[in-house]
Amino acid sequence: MDLRPELDEPLPTDFPLQFSLYTPKQNSSEPWWHEFGSEELNRLQTVGLMDSPDLHIAWARMRQSKAAAEKIGADRVPDLSLAATGATLRSRDSFGQEQTFDDFFLGLNSSWEVDLWGRVQAADESALITAQAAEEDAYATALSLSSQIADAWVELLNRRQQEQQLAEQLTINQRLLELIEMRFMMSRASALDVYQQGQTVKAIEGGLITVRAQAQLFLHQLALLTGKAATNELELKQRSYPETGMIPATGLPADLLAARPDIRAAGLRLQSSTWSVAAARADRLPKLQLDASFNYSSQILNNLLDTWILRLAASLTGPIFDGGRKKAEVKRTLAVVDERIAEYRKVVLTAIREAEDALVREQEFRHTIDNIDQQIVLTENGYREATWRYLNGLSDFLPVLREQINLITLKLDRIRAGSDLLKSRIALHKALGGSWLNTLTPPPGQKP
C-alpha cells in the first residue's frame, strides 16, 4: 500500500529551454579551476578540499545522517536481547538448618512489528533518502568552498596589484613633488602647488597602507578556508591575474538539475518528506506486534527442579482516541511536503538566476575593461600634455593634479575590473556545478 501523497510538478512552469548566452555542453570531469592554469590556485584547492574545517563538518554530518538511517532501518528486522543473572541464596528449613545454593537465570527476548501498512518501510526510506541528501550537502559545501578559495585568492592578487601600482605612482609623484619644490625655490611655482602635490603623495601613501592591510586579511581568510593556522604555510607568491578564456560551455538550464548538488539535495529532501507522510498515515492504522521469549532458571518452583519456559505472543493494537495527535502529525508532514516543493522550486530558480547573472556580469566586465583601457590611454596623453605645459609655464598646476588623480583612479579601476571579471567566471562555474564533484571522496577518517 502506497500512502505517499500525489505531487504536483515541482519545477517552474516557465522553465527556460536555454541560457541567454548558450554554448553546447561539453562533459568534463576536470575541476573547473584548472582553466586558470595556476599551480598556486591548484595547490590551494587541493589543500582546502582535504583540510577545510567546513568540509570536515559536512562530511561528519553525512556520517551522522547515514548512521541515523541505519538505526531506523534496524526496525525492519526482529530484535533479540539476552538477559542473564546469577546469585547465591541462603535460607533456613523448618528444622532451622541453614541452606546455601546458587541460582541463575537466562532469558532470550525477541520482538518484531509486522509491517502491515508499510510504516516501517516508509520511515526507513525517508531516513535513507535524507542520508543521500546529506551527502549532496557535503558536495555542495565542497563546491561553495572551491569558489570561496578562488574568490579570496583573486582578491589577494587584486590587493597585491594595487600595492604595486600605488608604489609606482608614489615614486612618480614623489619625483614630481621634488621638481615642484625646486621650481618653488626658483619662484616659478606657488606654495599651493607644493601643498597640493604633497597631499597627492600622502593620499597614495595612505592607499598603500590600506591595500597592504587588506592583503593580509585575505591571507588570513585563505588560511582559514584551507585549514591552516599560519599564513606562511600557504607560500603564496603570485601577483598577476591568470588568463580567462572563452565562456565555458553552459549547456542547458535542465542540466543544472543533475550538475548542482544543492538541487539534488533539495529533490531528495522532497522525496524523503513524501515517505514521512506515508509513515505518519500508516501510524494511524492498527499495528501487529510479534513477541517471543525463552527463559531458563535453575531455581523455579522452590528449587525443586530446573525449568525452562518458551512464550510466543502476538498483539494487535490500534488507536481509539489520542486527542488528534496522529492526525496532526499527518497534517504536519503534508505541510513539510509543501515546504519542500517550494524550497525545490526556489533552489532551481536561484540556480538559473545565478548562471544568468554570471554570464551577464562577465560580458559587462569585459566591456568595462575595454572602456577603462581606452580611458587610460587618453588620460596618460592628457597627463603628459598637462605636465609639459605646466613645466613650461603655459598653465597652472591644477590640470596636472586633475590628470594625476584621474590616472591613478583609472589604473586602480582597471585592476578591480580584472578582479571582477575573474570572480564572475568563478561564479559561473559555481552556478553550473559540474561532474568533478563525483570524483570527490571524504578524506581518511571521514568515510562512513
FENRA-V619557 format. One record per run of one state. SS is the DSSP state (helix for helix, strand for strand, loop for the rest). FROM is the first residue (numbers start at 1). LEN is the number of residues. If there is no record, write none. Layout:
# FENRA-V619557
ss=SS from=FROM len=LEN
ss=SS from=FROM len=LEN
This chain:
# FENRA-V619557
ss=loop from=1 len=31
ss=helix from=32 len=5
ss=loop from=37 len=2
ss=helix from=39 len=13
ss=loop from=52 len=1
ss=helix from=53 len=24
ss=loop from=77 len=2
ss=strand from=79 len=14
ss=loop from=93 len=5
ss=strand from=98 len=17
ss=loop from=115 len=4
ss=helix from=119 len=67
ss=loop from=186 len=5
ss=helix from=191 len=35
ss=loop from=226 len=5
ss=helix from=231 len=3
ss=loop from=234 len=19
ss=helix from=253 len=7
ss=loop from=260 len=1
ss=helix from=261 len=22
ss=loop from=283 len=4
ss=strand from=287 len=14
ss=loop from=301 len=4
ss=strand from=305 len=13
ss=loop from=318 len=7
ss=helix from=325 len=67
ss=loop from=392 len=6
ss=helix from=398 len=35
ss=loop from=433 len=2
ss=helix from=435 len=5
ss=loop from=440 len=9
